[in-house]
Amino acid sequence: MSRPKISVIGAGNVGATAAMRLAESELGDVVLVDIVEDMPQGKALDLMEMGPVVKYDVNITGTNGYEETADSDIVIITSGLPRKPGMSRDDLLATNTKIVTQVTSEVAKKSPNAILILVTNPLDAMTYVAYKTSGFPRERVLGMAGVLDSARFTAFISMELDVSVDNIQAFVLGGHGDDMVPIARFTTVAGIPITELLPQDRIDALIQRTRDGGAEIVKLLKTGSAFYAPGASAVQMAESILKDKKKILPCCVYADGEYGIDGTFVGLPVKLGRNGIEEIIQVKLTKKEKEELHISASHVKELCERIHELGHL
Ligand code: APR
């Protein structure tokens, strides 16, 4: 039986980190694609040489084309520009739309049955671009944002309470932007809602830090954006799909009436299995939470309209 194939487009910081995590977890053979000549080949060879140390047995191939990606089970798209200090994710819109359109059309031709996981920012809009360009059903086009935003929220709660990250279950909805919607009453520590453990002003501060989590790292790195946590988050989604784990993870998906949101991509809790999105989990939100989610979704809608105005789709 052949191993599953996962292609990672963009062999930069996020792509190379994802490739390493994929190899370490032996989820399948990995194909790394980039436009920079020889670079993906070099990183793939380096990862092959890491195998004997870490003891994984998978093939990692680097390439500048798409032949090797044929019949991928999953394609993780990370190609595109990252943010620099002072930039918002939306500032990347025009450039990354062109890149994601080009990459997705190549990928869709070679792997018509693949599940796509987008990482390129602005995330929700780029997931829409891949959805439109590929023509794939919504079950097979996902964006990675909520897993990362929840991980950041979890990390901050863990630091605040000095408790294991393993005890924490964070819940974040909405787009991957400043208006994401972390929901405190569904965020628990060993099953206890954080509203029972922390005063409201501390919860508000942790939520704000989560919203600014990406910018905090950009400010520190100065030349790019976060990549360890984003790479690992994309791989967690791939794992739930390939192992048919049916984990419920917050993912950027096409909402078709769920939560009263119609016709746009937004972060919602999703059951991820071998078929991609197997269910969108709907929970009752308070009026305020619902309003915040709708504001976030309408921001994504505006960005997608801007893409059409720019004539990119
Ligand atoms: N085809 C393939 N690869 C491309 C293309 C293309 N058309 N255009 C750019 N790339 C590659 C670049 O050559 C680079 O190696 O994408 C890679 C991006 O890597 P980095 O610059 O290191 O950026 P990274 O930190 O990995 O972020 C990638 O993910 O989290 C988001 O906001 C982030 O949009 C950014 C993306």
Residues whose N, C-alpha, C, O or C-beta is under 5 A from the ligand:
A	BS01	APR	G10 A11 G12 N13 V14 G15 V33 D34 I35 V36 T78 S79 G80 L81 P82 R83 I99 V119 T120 N121 G224 S225 A226 F227 P230
